Amino acid sequence: MSAAKSTAAPRLFVAPERLQPPEPVRLVGAEHHYLTRVLRLRVGDPVVLLDGQGRQCPAKVVKVDGERVALHCESATQATTSGPELVLLCGLLKGDKQDFVIQKATELGAHTVVPVVCQRSVPQLEKERADKRQQRWTRIALAAAQQCRRPDVPQVAGLTPFAEAIAPAEAASTLSLLLYEGLAPPLHTLLPPERNLETPQAWAEVRLLIGPEGGFTDAEVAAAVAAGFAPISLGPRVLRAETAVVAALAVLQYALAAGSPP
């Protein structure tokens, strides 16, 4: 990677209700510190403001003092996306492994991330701890989206029971996939010219179900298949759960992008 400093304007997510051009956006606290102390922005410097839902607004710093930064933007535009929405249903992992999954799923374009409580999930979180963990995951997703220049932030659901996570999709345009360690067609069969499923344009949503460290039980696999999930494989190697998430999402993103209209 080049050592040259990027000239791209820094990006900052703000609450949707605060992004109402041409009203100025005033930032205090941590946001003020980030722009003035970390990025050292001054009056006239550009910033891109985003609302986390796809709207973005080029802005400029118009005032800086010891407590707040004022930004001005003329208008906001809605980012356009193509292809199906990607939903990651990931078995709850231990400690910072789940943090890693949230971060990488954000970078790899997941629209929604659902931590799933499986029979072999080691963490057993009480509601208060689970709520705090979800708040942490939401912050991780926001920071990752800002870093990788996404115009939106994926939704991070709360802890979801397995039976609820695999509930049959309401829409016929949903493709549901189960990453399986046993005998199953390889995931690369989604790619041209070997694609043996309908083209990605036909799907409005793709759900990817991946197990925790200990994998799924036979009963969970059977329940997922009965709910409409098609077993697929990443090959003969047994991957760590967090590695499998990254590998599967990367292959899916390639497949979906390859099948999307230009």
C-alpha positions, 0 to 999 in steps of 0.5 A: 500500500502506498505511504501517501496520505489519502485525500478523501474526506473523513466520514462520520456517522450521525443520528438520522434526525440530525442530518437535515440539510441545510440545518447545521450539524453541531458536534460535541463530546467524543465527535468533537474530540475525533474531528479536532484532536484526532483528525485535526480538522479546521474551518473549511475542511471537508467531511462526509456525514452519513446517517447509517441508513444510506444517506450521505451529505458532503459537508464543511467545517464552518466553526470550531471552538473548545467545545463544539464543531459546526458543519454545514451541508447543502443536500443529502443523497441516498446511496444506491445498492444492487443485489440481494441483502445478505443476512448472517446468522452466526452461532454465538462465539466466545469473547472477542471472536464475536467482536471479530465476526461483527467487524468482518461481516460489516466490512464484507457487506452483511446487511444484518448480523444475528448472533444465534444461541445454539446448543453448543454455544459456550457463552450463556449470557443473562439479559443484562449482559446480553443487552450490553454485548449487543450495544458493544457489537453495534458500536463495533459495526458502526466503527467498521462501517466508517473505516471501510467507507460503507454508506450504511451500518448493518443491523446487529440483532440481539441474541436470538434462539436457534429456532427463531433464527431459522424460521422459514423465510416469508418471501419466496425470493429468499435463499437460505444456506447452511454452512455444513461440515459434512457432505454438502455441495461446495459454496463455489457452485454459486459462481458462474459458470457452475452456478446450479442455483438461480442467478443472484438477481432472482434473490432479494435476500440471502441468509447464511447460517454458520455454527459456533465453535463446536458446530451444529448438533445433528438435530439443529442441522435437521431442523435447519434443513426442514426450515428450508436451508440448503447445506453447502460446504467450504471444502474438506478443511475444518475451519475455525468458526470466525474463519468460516464466516470470513471465507463464506462471506467473501465467496458470497460477495464475489458470487453476488457481485458477479451476478449483479447487473453493471 
